[in-house]
Amino acid sequence: MAIGVWISLILYFALMLGIGFYAWRKSTASSEEYMLGGRNLSPAVAALSAGASDMSGWLLLGLPGALYASGLVEAWIGIGLFVGAFFNWLIVAPRLREQTERYDNSLTIPQFLSKRFPTRAMALRTVSAIIIVVFFAVYTASGLVAGGKLVQSAFGEVVNIASLSDYQVGVWGTLAVVLAYTVVGGFLAVSLTDFCQGVIMMLALIIMPAVVLFGSGGGGFSQASETLAGVDPNFLSLTNGLTFFGFLSAVTWGLGYFGQPHIIVRFMAVRSVADVPKARNIGMTWMGISLIGAVCVGVFGRAYAERNGLNVEDSETIFIVLADLLFHPLVTGFLFAALLAAIMSTISSQLLVASSSLTEDFYRLFVRRDASESESVMIGRISVLIVGLVAAFIARDPDSEVLGLVSNAWAGFGAAFGPLIILSLTWPRMSGTGAVAGLVSGAVTVLVWISMGWNSSFLGGPGIYEIIPGFVVSWLAIYAVSLATQSSGEYRAIEKA
């Protein structure tokens, strides 16, 4: 491995650790500071932090790989996500920022739900916290697997250390750096590193397609189109082989945004409700540029590979292959850092949300209700470490299928929390009993749908993504049960000045 690659990666890791130290000095004195950065994130930091914590390695590995293998039709998932993210910023962000503060300064999603629906506070807080901790342990593991595979495919046996395989070095190395700045600096460190990582990811997704198209061996748009037409005349068609259920399953990924705790927690931390529109504009611009870049990497990467006889055994490694082949080692290291940034930004966000629930919704609820602020911060740091170690244990097998669970976890969160969050913020008539019914029915529907295999094949036809039935059932359960039960005294109206 060229020395330039190592220089870029070492500089990247040093930057992340430096940000963690800065955040430790600035914002870890209380639970609110450690878990929400004192609710003082600027619009730009909140926007890119939400985006970077959302996209993960999927943006640089999964999406380009799908487009490389199957063509432009795979872009529908990205389109659905873009629309879902926009409405998440439009509907959830301003209301969640205002209401979490109004409901006794709630610091976690389970805590907010318990304050919003006091008649079912214990059930909501406990069940939602369990779902968050369990799913995020697996979700975090998927990121560590991606880190392990990056080292395995990009660095080979060069990094074999202390009898650990290159894959294991990747898993533990990724976890070590993430734990260092997350444990020390808390939410502010995670958000500031997410901001830097979001910038790195976007730059990488601008640089890579430009070089692939117009650099040596590229040939420009016309040559790429001609090459791809030779692969498949419909390679650049958005409807190639697309069925109705296939289209529906792709675009409804966007529904998951409303229920992802590690994303919507950024809305709770933005500086003020007035800053939300500016944050939304920054966030959606970043997301649009990044998604277009990822689509171009997959599509034009396929054209480059075909033109130059490049053998890509695993389509999801096209970004890594091109980074290693086309660029100076210093730039290659930067591009590998971008991939690590995508992975680490999501892991750190998930670790912090899981640890926040362990601290606020278990420790301070069942162990020590009167725990001091310094004690709560310490427990939060210990919780980050515990969840990280559990995730590393899950990710220990390089042949693990945990990455395949990401779509299931996304659907589980989206169906369990999505309708619950939207209606709790917008419908005063919603009751605590309805909230519990929606939380449970959404999660159970997703689990049943997966266990029956209906996400792969439904009624003899193509599968239907489990978030669709889960979201619909949860929404209907909340609506029906809320109308059949009392909600007196649960909704707090804004006090008139």
Secondary structure, 3 states (H helix, E strand, C coil): CCHHHHHHHHHHHHHHHHHHHHHHHHCCCCHHHHHHHHHCECHHHHHHHHHHHHHHHHCCCHHHHHHHHHCHHHHHHHHHHHHHHHHHHHHHHHHHHHHHHHCCCCCCHHHHHHHHCHHHHHHHHHHHHHHHHHHHHHHHHHHHHHHHHHHHHHCHHHHCECCECHHHHHHHHHHHHHHHHHHHHHHHHHHHHHHHHHHHHHHHHHHHHHHHHHCCCCCHHHHHHHHHHHHCCCCCCCCCCCCHHHHHHHHHHHHHHHHCHHHHHHHHHECCHHHHHHHHHHHHHHHHHHHHHHHHHHHHHHHHHHHCCCCCCCHHHHHHHHHHHHCCHHHHHHHHHHHHHHHHHHHHHHHHHHHHHHHHHHHHHHHCCCCCHHHHHHHHHHHHHHHHHHHHHHCCCCCCCHHHHHHHHHHHHHHHHHHHHHHHHHCCCCCHHHHHHHHHHHHHHHHHHHHCCCCCEECCEECCCCHHHHHHHHHHHHHHHHHHCCCCCCCCCCCCC
